Amino acid sequence: MSSPRPIEIIGGGLSGLSLGLALRRAGVPVTLIEAGRYPRHRVCGDFITGLSPATIARLGLAPFLTDALRHREVAWFHREHLIRVQHLPTPALGLSRHALDARLATAFTAAGGELRTDTRAPDLTPAPGRILATGRARRDSPWLGLKLHVHGLTLTRDLELHLGDNAYVGLAATETGAVNVCGLFRRRPLAAPGPALLSAYLIAAGLPDLATRLAAATPDPDSCCAIAAIDYSALPPEPDVIRLGDAHGLIPPYTGNGMALALQSAETALDPLLAFANGHTAWPDTCRASTTALQRRFRVRLAAARALHPFFLHPRRQHLLATLTRAHLLPLRALYALLH
């Protein structure tokens, strides 16, 4: 019996790590190339919605989620005013990327995977067995993502979503007790050191009360991070290429579905890649099968999330969204099902 064909994964985020671990557990040789190192903080909501028990079981994720918090209620705010409390159909999992990425990386190497950190892939051209899990597409964009962990901040509900002027901010407690504060903002000519930049953006977005709450808390400076040039447009499929997670399609963060989508994309590509690794399919057929399955699973979700995104950012559309939400005319349960 011949040995399995090797797989190379470029990008060590959730999709790359979870796929690499699942392949290694099936005996496939895997090399994973990651530009950073673990543990690390990422601009991320640090909670997972829409992850089914079937995906957790298929990828063997349960050991890594045992201490995740269970979030059940979301408080919606528009310009500092509470407009509605949403009860989630299933609990969201509160777990930091700092912890989850590191746990998956440790398990991947323990399973015999070759992990090359602090390494940029010298070649991103399509090749048999090469998977691109390289994260967000970077293009000219007016949007900026900011993230910070703080201690000593009391939340009104498990999760908070604040709508501001060309901005929205999510707050969620993590497994360490710290509260993750993560926001998407239209870029402004603002400059401030470390955590102060987030406060400056909150004030500029018309959220001074939230900035005051953060000022009374204790920030974790190491958690402060930012990402610019965020592009949410649809990416055309490419022949002979498998893109996973954000590299396949970046879902707007208001959905809270980015972490789940990354893991689900790994699950979706797993069986076609196992067939390739075991010599049952050629690479072009593997790419077509994976891309078709990914589009079938995520096309409607991504399109709906992008269509609704302006209502979370632009002031006039925010006002309409807030009015409908306050009047209980926004079908939150139906939208949750559509976006997850």
C-alpha positions in Angstrom: 0.0 0.0 0.0 1.4 3.4 -1.0 1.8 6.2 1.5 -0.7 9.0 1.5 0.1 12.0 -0.6 1.3 15.0 1.5 -0.8 18.1 2.1 0.7 21.6 2.5 -1.4 24.2 4.3 -0.4 27.9 4.2 -1.9 29.8 7.1 -2.2 28.7 10.7 -5.5 30.2 11.7 -8.6 28.1 12.8 -9.3 26.7 9.4 -5.7 25.7 8.7 -5.0 24.3 12.1 -8.2 22.3 12.5 -7.9 20.9 9.0 -4.3 19.9 9.5 -5.1 18.2 12.8 -8.0 16.2 11.3 -5.7 15.1 8.4 -2.9 14.1 10.7 -5.4 12.0 12.8 -6.2 10.2 9.5 -2.5 9.5 8.9 -1.9 12.1 6.2 1.5 13.9 6.1 0.8 17.6 6.7 3.1 20.7 6.7 1.6 23.9 7.9 3.3 27.2 7.3 2.4 30.2 9.5 3.8 33.7 9.4 3.3 34.3 13.1 3.7 32.3 16.3 1.5 31.0 19.1 0.0 32.1 21.4 -1.2 35.3 19.9 -4.1 37.7 19.9 -6.1 38.3 16.8 -8.7 40.9 15.9 -11.7 38.6 16.6 -14.9 38.6 18.6 -13.5 35.7 20.7 -16.9 33.9 20.7 -18.3 31.3 18.4 -22.0 31.1 17.2 -23.5 28.5 14.9 -21.0 25.7 15.5 -22.9 22.4 15.5 -22.1 19.3 17.6 -21.6 17.5 14.3 -18.8 19.8 13.3 -17.2 19.6 16.7 -17.3 15.8 16.5 -16.0 15.6 12.9 -13.0 17.8 13.7 -12.4 16.4 17.2 -12.7 19.9 18.8 -14.4 19.0 22.1 -11.2 18.8 24.2 -10.3 22.4 23.2 -13.7 23.9 24.1 -14.2 22.5 27.6 -13.7 25.9 29.4 -15.6 28.0 26.9 -18.2 30.2 28.4 -21.8 29.7 27.3 -23.3 33.1 26.2 -27.1 33.2 25.8 -28.2 36.8 25.7 -27.2 39.7 23.5 -27.9 43.4 24.4 -28.2 45.6 21.4 -27.4 49.3 21.8 -27.8 52.2 19.4 -25.9 55.3 20.4 -25.7 54.2 24.0 -29.4 53.3 24.3 -30.5 49.8 24.9 -32.9 48.8 22.1 -33.4 45.1 22.6 -32.2 41.9 24.3 -31.8 39.0 22.0 -32.0 35.4 23.3 -29.8 33.1 21.2 -31.3 29.9 20.0 -28.1 28.0 21.0 -25.4 29.3 23.4 -22.4 31.1 21.8 -19.0 29.8 23.0 -16.8 32.4 24.7 -13.2 31.4 24.0 -10.3 33.6 23.0 -8.3 33.0 19.8 -5.2 33.4 22.0 -6.2 30.1 23.7 -7.9 28.2 20.9 -5.2 28.7 18.2 -2.4 27.7 20.7 -4.3 24.5 21.7 -4.9 23.5 18.1 -1.2 24.2 17.2 0.0 22.0 20.2 -2.3 19.2 19.2 -1.3 19.4 15.6 2.4 19.0 16.4 1.6 16.3 19.0 -0.2 14.4 16.2 3.0 14.5 14.1 2.3 17.5 11.9 5.1 19.7 10.8 4.5 23.3 11.9 6.7 26.1 10.6 6.0 29.3 12.5 7.6 32.7 11.9 7.7 31.6 8.2 6.2 33.2 5.2 5.4 30.8 2.4 7.8 31.4 -0.5 5.2 30.3 -3.1 1.4 30.8 -3.2 0.9 29.6 -6.7 -1.5 26.7 -7.1 0.0 23.2 -6.7 -1.3 19.7 -6.0 -1.9 19.3 -2.2 -1.5 23.0 -1.4 -4.3 24.7 0.6 -4.6 28.4 1.1 -5.9 29.3 4.5 -4.2 32.7 4.4 -6.8 34.8 6.1 -8.5 38.0 5.0 -8.1 39.4 1.6 -6.3 42.8 1.8 -7.4 45.5 -0.6 -7.9 49.2 -0.4 -10.7 49.7 2.2 -11.9 52.5 4.5 -12.4 50.0 7.5 -10.3 49.3 10.5 -10.6 46.5 13.0 -9.5 47.1 16.7 -9.4 44.7 19.6 -8.5 44.8 23.3 -9.0 42.6 26.4 -9.9 44.4 29.6 -10.4 43.2 33.2 -12.9 44.6 35.6 -15.6 45.4 33.1 -19.1 44.4 34.0 -21.4 43.5 31.0 -25.1 44.2 31.0 -25.7 40.8 29.2 -23.5 37.9 28.1 -22.8 39.8 24.8 -23.1 43.5 23.9 -23.4 45.0 20.5 -23.0 48.8 20.2 -23.9 50.7 17.0 -22.1 54.0 16.5 -21.3 56.4 13.7 -19.9 54.3 10.9 -18.9 51.7 13.5 -20.1 48.8 15.6 -18.4 47.2 18.7 -18.9 43.8 20.3 -18.1 42.9 23.9 -17.9 39.4 25.2 -16.4 37.7 28.2 -13.7 35.1 27.6 -12.6 32.0 29.5 -9.9 34.0 31.4 -12.5 36.4 32.8 -11.3 39.2 30.6 -13.8 41.0 28.4 -12.9 41.1 24.7 -13.8 44.5 23.1 -13.6 44.3 19.3 -14.9 46.9 16.8 -15.1 47.7 13.2 -14.6 51.5 12.4 -14.4 53.7 9.4 -10.8 54.9 9.4 -10.3 58.4 10.8 -7.2 60.6 11.2 -6.7 59.5 14.8 -3.5 58.5 16.5 -2.9 57.3 20.1 -0.7 54.7 21.8 -1.9 51.2 22.4 -5.3 50.8 24.1 -6.0 54.6 23.9 -6.6 54.3 20.1 -9.7 52.2 20.8 -11.0 54.8 23.2 -10.4 57.5 20.7 -12.3 55.7 18.0 -15.2 55.0 20.4 -15.5 58.7 21.2 -15.3 59.7 17.5 -18.1 57.1 16.8 -20.4 58.7 19.3 -19.9 56.1 22.0 -18.4 58.1 24.9 -20.1 56.1 27.6 -18.6 52.9 26.4 -15.2 54.7 26.3 -15.7 55.7 29.9 -16.5 52.1 30.9 -13.3 51.0 29.3 -11.3 53.7 30.9 -12.5 52.4 34.3 -11.3 48.9 33.5 -7.8 47.4 33.4 -6.5 46.8 29.8 -4.2 44.0 28.8 -1.7 45.8 26.6 -0.5 42.6 25.0 -4.0 42.0 23.6 -4.2 45.3 21.8 -4.2 44.7 18.0 -5.5 46.2 14.8 -6.1 45.2 11.2 -6.7 47.5 8.3 -7.7 47.2 4.6 -10.5 44.8 5.4 -12.4 43.7 2.3 -15.8 42.0 2.5 -16.5 41.7 -1.2 -17.1 38.3 -2.8 -14.1 36.4 -4.2 -14.4 34.6 -7.6 -13.6 30.9 -7.5 -10.3 29.9 -8.9 -9.5 26.6 -10.7 -7.1 24.2 -9.0 -7.1 26.3 -5.7 -8.7 25.5 -2.4 -9.2 28.5 -0.1 -10.5 28.1 3.4 -11.8 30.3 6.2 -11.5 34.0 5.6 -9.5 33.3 2.4 -12.7 31.7 1.0 -15.0 34.5 2.1 -14.9 37.0 5.0 -18.1 37.2 6.8 -18.9 40.6 8.5 -18.1 40.4 12.2 -21.6 41.5 13.4 -22.7 37.9 12.7 -20.4 36.4 15.3 -19.9 33.6 12.8 -16.3 34.1 11.6 -14.7 31.5 13.9 -17.5 28.9 13.2 -17.2 29.5 9.4 -13.5 28.9 9.5 -13.9 25.6 11.3 -16.8 24.6 9.1 -14.8 25.3 6.0 -12.1 22.9 7.2 -14.8 20.3 7.8 -16.2 20.8 4.3 -12.8 20.3 2.6 -11.8 17.3 4.8 -13.4 14.4 2.9 -12.3 15.6 -0.6 -8.7 16.1 0.7 -8.7 12.7 2.3 -9.8 11.2 -1.0 -6.9 13.0 -2.8 -4.3 12.1 -0.1 -5.3 8.4 -0.4 -5.0 8.4 -4.2 -8.6 8.2 -5.0 -9.0 11.5 -6.9 -6.8 13.8 -8.9 -6.1 17.3 -7.7 -8.3 19.2 -10.2 -11.2 17.0 -9.2 -10.4 17.6 -5.5 -10.4 21.3 -6.0 -13.7 21.3 -7.9 -15.4 19.1 -5.3 -14.1 21.2 -2.4 -15.0 24.6 -4.0 -18.4 23.4 -5.0 -19.1 22.1 -1.5 -17.8 25.4 0.1 -19.9 27.5 -2.2 -23.0 25.4 -1.5 -22.5 25.7 2.2 -21.6 29.4 2.5 -22.9 31.3 -0.6 -26.2 32.3 0.8 -24.8 33.0 4.3 -22.1 35.3 3.0 -24.3 37.1 0.5 -27.0 37.7 3.1 -24.4 38.9 5.7 -22.9 41.4 3.1 -26.3 42.7 2.1 -27.2 43.4 5.8 -23.8 44.8 6.7 -24.5 48.5 5.8 -27.4 48.5 8.2 -24.9 48.0 11.0 -22.5 50.8 9.9 -24.2 53.7 8.2 -26.1 56.1 10.4 -29.4 56.3 8.5 -29.6 52.6 8.0 -28.6 52.1 11.6 -31.5 54.3 12.6 -33.9 52.1 10.6 -32.4 48.9 12.0 -32.7 50.3 15.5 -36.3 51.3 15.0 -37.3 47.9 13.7 -35.4 46.2 16.4 -36.9 48.3 19.2 -40.4 47.6 17.8 -39.7 43.9 17.6 -40.3 44.0 13.9 -36.8 42.6 13.0 -37.0 38.8 12.9 -33.9 38.1 14.9 -34.4 34.3 15.1 -34.9 34.1 11.3 -31.9 36.3 10.6 -29.8 34.2 13.0 -30.7 31.1 11.1 -29.9 32.7 7.7 -26.5 34.0 8.9 -25.4 30.9 10.6 
